[in-house]
Amino acid sequence: MKHNEKKEQHLSLFLEVCSQNEELRLPLHTSIVMFLLSYCECKSFKVFMVYTSSCSDAFRSQLPVPVGVSWVQLEDLPQLVRSCRLPAAVDESGRLCRAGLAVVLRHIIIKTTEEDPSRKDVLELLGFKKTCLKACAEVSKWTRLCEIGIPSAVEEHLLNPTNQVNRLPPSILTLEQRLAEPVKVHNDDKIRRQKLQEQRLRENEEKQICEASLGPSSQTSDGLELRAALAKLSVDSAPAAATRGSSEIRKVKTTALPPLEHVFAEGLYFTLTDVVLLPCIHQYLCSLQSHAARTLHQLPRLLRWYSRVREVPGVLKAAKDCGMILTVPQVPTSSLQETSGPDSPVSLLQQEEDEETTPQLAFVGGPRPTMTKLKENGIEAIFTLHPCPSWTLPWDSLPKAINPTEGKMSNIRSTRKMQQLNNLVAMVSKLASPGCTVVDFCSGTIILIENKEESLVRAQRRSTELGLKNISFFQANLDYFTGLFHIGVALHACGVATDMVLGRCIQARAAFVISPCCYGFIQNAVKFTFPKSKRFQETLTHKEHMILCRFADQTAVQLPPERRLIGKHCMGLVDLDRSWAAEAHGYTVQVMTMEPESCSTKNNMLVGRPPQGIAQEIGSSQLETLVHNRSCECPAERLQDNQS
């Protein structure tokens, strides 16, 4: 079946089908999405299973997919979907695509509750403040573990289960370790005091039983343990009078209160994280039962978590609809014990992490010793003169919706935003030629890639108001966008977002115009560490480079001029390291200052050309699109403008 881009006027959801040993199977990401759809009873999407042309009807009929699911060949996908990794969801307009597991799952939850506001249980999957798995995997270790680490580890295990009999994946051990940590939840002081009160009540009951008999009966002990487990599952629903406790309990110091234990992956409550983990852990445990049952005793907390998830209303039915029969693995009670000695898997994992992690010592003194060290080694900040400092867009002749003054910002901020856009578009105009594809990372353009839904929806609304047709929207992390482009643009990309954009542009051999921001948020990430360039690595330690990054944020207008000058110099050094790292890939890179300098306290701009040059150029209508979508700004930039 060919997916018709023009005729589809509903929400479309595209899920991957893969093959193994000449048999079709559902990847874990697809199984997770299908499980959530079933659990939410979501009917808002038309689901398409994406397969290759070699897949026969006989193979397709063997897969556990619900009735009503359609099939589409990989080569027949809409261009928007072909530009990203699956899973992907496309809106009714066919111009907005949400890609990546966490983004798609959160979107399913939101659409479910919009269609049926009574499904409070579904909304609660997003957790406190609705932030569950919202942070991107590049900067959040927890999102990276749940969205990428555990699914990838289980997929690898399933490909060769017999070869991994005695090896527990590090990501599985990390989850086991996480389940052993004390729970931190909103208002946990009150809950912990309630737990202390219950513990003392049980102690008094046991004492009375001991005084009345030779010792506590085994039946009483079992009843108390069961009551404690149920209290954890329903602790938030206890009556207010009971949670207040006695005056003696209220006087106990917070540090002396008992810690809360995990019931589910993120603490006491069932969330989207549990939905993501369940299909992964289910398949992993089933495989272990078949090939390495003796290793199950090393995962006592994971087995308890699995058992508790089964008890959540609706989970067993949703799992069965997706072809999963959730049966708790049978493990001998004698072997199911929490191993916490020096040779336990969790302890060995912690030792490996400690060896890989350098302690972050407190910074002592200012950046001058580091700057002096660089200067002694012939490294100083280099700024290229702006090639067209007085260039400006014809703001008066552009549509009103493009002008930043139409946004929700003050006159001062809108003027500065216009000046920043003048710089950005001037550089893009110099790099581009007709037919060029421009990608604006971290908030909008010809192809807009943005992880924050509110920014993306705002840009789409303004695009519709302007009647623009040459723009596509992606709500996704950078890694999920796989489309081709010629120029990458980012205005005030916060922290490592600048380095993520740089990396994506280098991977695509595309030119770039990037204005960095929030240097103080720079940190080592999965795909890169600091310093980045060979010369900086030979001169500075990681800690010394972090000193530069922290002081590069010291450019606020209320600071003394000398301190702002040091901050600007540190900005230049950090961006020099970035530019040299790009030049190692054959790029020609210039670091320059926006004009006028007062347009932003973060006024650096990195302009890079790939070694082969750029074959095509951008048209005037595309420039308008670039301008109107770049009216967004990072929170730090807005704060600095307000402080001025």
C-alpha positions, 0 to 999 in steps of 0.5 A, a space after each residue: 500500500 502506498 501512503 498518499 501524502 496529499 489525501 491523508 488528513 488524520 494523525 499518522 503514526 509510522 512504526 518500524 518492522 525489521 527482519 531477523 534470520 529471514 523472519 519479521 519481528 517488531 523492534 522494541 521501540 515499536 513494541 513499546 509504542 504499540 503497548 502504550 497505544 493499547 494501554 491508553 486505548 488511543 484511537 487518534 492515530 492511523 498506524 502504519 507498519 513500515 516494511 521493505 519490499 522483500 517482506 511478503 504477506 505471509 511474513 506480515 500475517 505472523 506479527 502480533 499487530 492489531 486489526 486496522 493497522 496498515 502497511 507501507 513500504 519504506 520507499 513509499 513513505 512521505 518525504 518528511 518521514 524519510 528524513 527521520 528515524 522511526 517511530 514518527 508521528 505526522 499531524 493532519 497538515 503533513 508538515 509537522 513530524 514528531 520523531 523519536 521514542 520519548 517524543 512520540 510516546 509523550 505525544 500519544 499521551 497528550 492526544 489521548 487526554 485531549 480526546 478523553 479528558 476523563 483519562 486522568 490515569 493516562 495524564 499521570 503517566 507524565 509524572 510530577 510537573 509532566 516532565 517524565 522523559 522530557 529531557 533529551 537523551 543527550 543531556 539526561 542520563 535517565 532518558 538516555 538509559 530508558 530510551 536508548 540504553 536498555 532497549 539497545 542492550 536487550 535488542 543486542 541480547 536477543 540477537 545472541 542470547 546464548 552468547 551472553 549467558 554469564 554477562 548482564 548488560 551494564 544498562 540492566 545493572 544500572 536499572 537494578 542499582 537505580 531501583 535500590 536507591 532511596 526515592 525522592 518525590 515531591 513532599 516526601 518529608 510528609 510521606 517519610 514521617 508517615 512511614 516512620 509512624 507506621 514502623 513504630 506502630 508495627 514495632 509496638 505490635 510486635 513487642 506486644 505479641 512477644 510479651 504475650 507469647 514465646 515469640 512472634 508468629 510466622 503468620 503475623 510476620 507475613 501479614 506485617 510484610 504484606 501490609 508494608 508493601 501495600 502501604 508503599 503502593 497507596 501511601 499517597 492516598 492515606 487520609 490527611 489526619 493519619 499523615 500528620 502523625 504525633 508530635 513526637 514524629 513531627 519533631 524527628 529531624 529530616 535526616 533521621 527519617 526512613 528513606 522511601 523505597 522504589 515501587 516503580 521505576 521513578 519512585 512510588 508512582 506508575 509513569 511513562 518510564 515503566 511503560 517504556 521499560 516493561 516490553 524491554 524487561 519482559 523480553 529480556 526476562 523471557 530470554 533469561 528463563 530460556 537460556 540463563 535462568 541462573 542469572 535471574 537471582 542477580 536481579 531481585 529488585 527488577 523482578 519485584 518491579 516487574 511483578 508490581 507493574 503486572 498489578 497495575 490496572 489495565 497492564 495485563 490486558 494491554 500487554 496481551 493485546 500486544 502478544 505479551 503474556 506477563 508471567 513472573 519468572 520462577 526463581 528459587 527463593 533461596 537464590 533470590 537475594 539482594 547481592 550487595 557485596 564487593 563482588 556483586 554485579 551492581 558493586 562491580 558496575 559502580 567500580 567501573 563508573 567510579 573509574 571512568 568518572 573524574 571527581 568534579 572538584 570545586 573551582 578555586 580562583 578565577 580563569 586567569 591561570 588557565 588563560 595564562 597557560 593557554 597564552 604561554 602555549 601560543 593560544 589566544 582568542 581570535 576574532 575575525 572582522 565582521 564582513 558586513 557589519 551594517 547589513 540589515 534586513 528590509 524590515 519595513 517591507 517584510 510581513 508583520 508576522 515576521 517582525 519580532 515586535 509581533 512577539 511577546 517581548 519588550 521593545 528593547 528585546 525585539 530590537 536586539 532580536 532584529 539585530 541578531 537576525 540581521 547577523 544570522 541572515 547576513 551570514 546565511 546569505 553569504 553561504 547559500 545559493 539557489 535551491 539550498 536546504 537550510 536547517 535551523 536547529 534549536 527553534 525553527 526555519 526551512 526545516 525546523 528541528 525543536 525538542 520543545 513542543 510549545 516553540 514548535 507549535 508557535 512557529 507552525 502557527 506563524 508559518 500558517 499565518 504567513 502562508 509559507 509552504 516551503 517549511 517543515 517541522 520536526 519535534 525531535 532530538 538532533 539524532 533522530 533527524 536524518 535528512 539532507 541539508 546544506 546549511 545548519 543554523 542555530 541562534 543561541 543554542 544553549 550549552 552543548 546544543 551548540 556542539 550537537 549542532 556542530 556535530 550534525 553539520 559536520 556529519 552532513 558536510 553542511 555549512 553552519 552559522 551558530 551563535 552559542 549561549 549558556 557556556 556555563 552549561 557545557 559538560 561532557 556528553 555521549 558523543 563528545 568531551 571537552 576540550 574538543 580540539 587536539 591543541 586544547 587537549 594537549 594544553 588544558 585538563 578537563 577541569 581547566 576547560 570547565 573553568 573557561 566555560 563557567 567564566 564565559 557566562 560572566 558577560 551580563 551587563 550589570 557586571 563590572 567592565 573588566 569582568 565582562 571583558 574576561 568573560 568575552 575572552 573566555 567565550 572566544 577561547 571556548 569557541 576557538 576550541 570548537 572551531 579548531 575541532 571542526 577544522 580537523 574535519 577540513 572545515 574553514 571556520 571563523 569566530 566573529 562578533 555580532 554587530 552591534 556588540 550590544 545586540 546580545 551579551 552572548 554575541 559570538 558567531 561561528 561561521 563554517 564552510 565544508 571542504 567541498 563548498 556549498 553547491 546550492 543557494 537559498 532564495 528570498 522566500 526561504 530567507 523570510 521563513 528563516 527570519 520569522 522562525 528565529 524570533 524565539 530565544 533561549 531563556 538565558 538570553 531573555 533573562 540577560 535582556 531583562 537585566 539590562 
